[in-house]
Amino acid sequence: MSEPRTRSRRTAAETREHVLAVAHDLFYWRGIRITGVDTIAAEAGVAPTTLYRLFASKDDLVAAYVQRADALYREWFSAAAGPAGAPPRDRILAVFDALEEQIQPEVCRGCPFLMALSEFPDTDLPAHRHAVATKAWVRDQLAGLTSQLDVDDPDTVADHLILVFEGAYASTQALGAAGPAGRARSIAQTLIDTAAPAPGSGVRA
């Protein structure tokens, strides 16, 4: 007769990550303010006291959620852009190809960072600051890529691209992934290919 199995316990770090993963799904799909800490604790299978040992307040939990989403998003963007040695035009368009997949309704309700900013407009709150930092990072990544293009004004191209990128997320909720958001990649390609060439280059981007 085999001995009874004992349930392995999560470490504090594992429990924290588990709670954050549950909070991520609930905050993203249901909304942050409407989702209470007790609901998260129940869905995660932990006592509310355990959750409050890991996060001092709901604001702390929300900030940690945005930070976790940021780390995942940076991984996604970097993987989508591909290797640093690839042509910058190809890397930019690869990101927009990945974006088209990411905004499909079965996996996307919109941009989690835009949603966090709308629910937490107070610029002093950590969740707001973390979401702003994510948006600034994405803009910097696109600017870094456009700076490698043979165009006259790479910063303007980057700003145009970021508007298309953000617009895809913003329009998906109301008009669907097959609406204007479905044209994001073709718009990005047009912006790059019609940008004025750098002085003296003799070629277009």
C-alpha positions in Angstrom: 0.0 0.0 0.0 1.5 3.4 -1.0 1.9 6.1 1.5 -0.4 9.1 1.3 0.9 11.9 -0.8 1.4 15.3 0.8 0.4 18.4 -1.1 3.4 20.5 -2.0 3.2 24.1 -0.8 4.1 27.1 -2.9 6.8 29.3 -1.8 6.0 33.0 -1.1 7.4 33.9 -4.5 5.3 31.2 -6.2 2.2 32.3 -4.4 2.8 35.9 -5.3 3.2 35.0 -9.0 0.1 32.8 -8.9 -2.0 35.6 -7.3 -0.6 38.1 -9.9 -1.5 35.7 -12.8 -5.1 35.4 -11.5 -5.3 39.2 -10.9 -4.0 39.8 -14.4 -6.9 37.8 -16.0 -9.5 39.4 -13.8 -8.2 42.9 -14.1 -7.8 42.7 -17.8 -11.1 41.0 -18.7 -13.4 42.5 -16.0 -11.8 45.8 -15.2 -9.5 46.9 -12.4 -11.7 49.0 -10.1 -14.7 46.7 -10.4 -12.6 43.6 -9.3 -12.2 43.4 -5.6 -9.4 41.9 -3.6 -11.7 39.3 -2.1 -12.7 38.1 -5.6 -9.0 37.7 -6.6 -8.2 35.9 -3.3 -11.1 33.5 -3.9 -10.2 32.8 -7.6 -6.6 32.3 -6.6 -7.5 29.9 -3.8 -5.8 31.9 -1.1 -7.0 33.7 2.1 -7.4 37.4 1.9 -4.9 37.7 4.7 -2.4 35.8 2.6 -3.0 38.2 -0.3 -2.5 41.2 2.0 0.8 39.7 3.3 2.0 39.8 -0.3 0.5 43.1 -1.3 -0.1 45.8 1.3 -3.1 47.3 -0.5 -5.1 47.0 -3.7 -3.0 49.9 -5.2 0.1 47.8 -4.5 -1.5 44.8 -6.3 -2.5 46.9 -9.2 1.0 48.4 -9.6 2.5 44.9 -9.5 0.0 43.8 -12.1 1.0 46.6 -14.5 4.7 45.9 -13.9 4.1 42.2 -14.6 2.2 43.1 -17.8 5.0 45.4 -18.8 7.6 42.7 -18.5 5.5 40.3 -20.6 4.8 43.0 -23.1 8.5 43.9 -23.5 9.2 40.2 -24.1 6.5 40.0 -26.7 7.6 43.1 -28.6 11.3 42.1 -28.6 10.4 38.6 -29.9 8.1 40.1 -32.5 10.8 42.5 -33.8 13.2 39.7 -34.3 17.0 39.7 -34.3 18.9 43.0 -34.1 20.8 42.3 -37.3 17.7 42.1 -39.5 16.7 45.0 -41.7 14.9 47.7 -39.7 12.0 47.9 -42.2 11.5 44.2 -41.8 11.6 44.4 -38.0 9.1 47.2 -37.8 6.6 45.3 -40.1 7.2 42.1 -38.2 5.9 43.9 -35.1 2.8 45.0 -36.9 2.3 41.5 -38.2 2.4 40.3 -34.6 0.1 43.1 -33.5 -2.5 41.9 -36.0 -2.5 38.5 -34.2 -2.5 40.0 -30.8 -5.6 42.1 -31.3 -7.9 39.2 -32.2 -11.0 39.2 -30.0 -10.4 35.8 -28.4 -7.2 37.1 -26.8 -7.6 40.9 -26.7 -9.9 43.3 -25.0 -7.7 46.2 -25.7 -4.4 47.5 -24.4 -4.0 46.8 -20.7 -1.9 49.9 -20.3 -4.4 52.2 -21.9 -7.0 50.7 -19.7 -4.9 51.2 -16.6 -4.3 54.8 -17.5 -8.1 55.4 -18.0 -8.9 53.8 -14.7 -6.1 55.5 -12.8 -5.7 59.1 -14.2 -3.8 60.2 -11.1 -0.3 60.7 -12.3 1.1 60.1 -8.8 -0.1 56.5 -8.6 2.4 53.8 -9.4 0.1 52.0 -11.7 -0.2 55.2 -13.8 3.5 55.8 -13.9 4.3 52.2 -14.8 1.8 52.3 -17.7 3.3 55.5 -19.0 6.7 54.0 -18.8 5.6 51.1 -21.0 4.2 53.4 -23.6 7.4 55.5 -23.6 9.4 52.3 -24.0 7.4 51.2 -27.0 7.9 54.6 -28.6 11.6 54.4 -27.9 11.8 51.0 -29.6 10.1 52.2 -32.7 12.3 55.3 -32.7 15.4 53.2 -32.4 14.3 51.2 -35.5 13.3 54.2 -37.6 16.7 55.8 -36.8 18.2 53.0 -38.8 16.0 53.7 -41.9 17.3 55.8 -44.7 14.7 58.6 -44.1 15.0 62.3 -43.6 13.0 62.5 -40.3 13.1 59.2 -38.4 11.5 60.8 -35.3 8.4 61.8 -37.3 8.1 58.4 -38.9 8.3 56.9 -35.4 5.6 59.2 -34.1 3.3 58.3 -37.1 4.0 54.6 -36.5 3.2 54.8 -32.8 -0.1 56.5 -33.6 -1.1 53.7 -35.9 0.1 51.1 -33.3 -1.9 52.7 -30.5 -4.9 53.3 -32.8 -5.1 49.6 -33.6 -5.6 48.8 -29.9 -8.0 51.7 -29.3 -10.3 50.8 -32.3 -10.4 47.1 -31.7 -12.9 47.3 -28.8 -15.5 49.2 -30.8 -14.8 48.3 -34.4 -13.2 44.8 -34.1 -9.9 43.4 -35.3 -11.1 43.3 -38.9 -12.0 47.0 -38.9 -9.5 49.9 -39.1 -7.1 47.9 -36.9 -6.8 45.4 -39.6 -5.1 48.0 -41.8 -2.4 48.9 -39.3 0.3 46.9 -41.0 -0.4 48.2 -44.5 -0.5 51.8 -43.1 2.8 51.2 -41.4 4.4 50.0 -44.6 3.1 53.0 -46.5 4.5 55.4 -43.9 7.9 53.8 -44.2 8.0 53.4 -48.0 6.8 57.0 -48.7 9.0 58.7 -46.1 11.3 61.3 -47.6 14.8 59.8 -48.1 17.7 61.2 -46.1 19.6 64.1 -47.8 22.2 62.8 -50.2 21.1 59.2 -50.0 19.7 59.1 -53.5 17.2 56.3 -52.5 13.9 56.0 -50.8 13.4 54.1 -47.5 
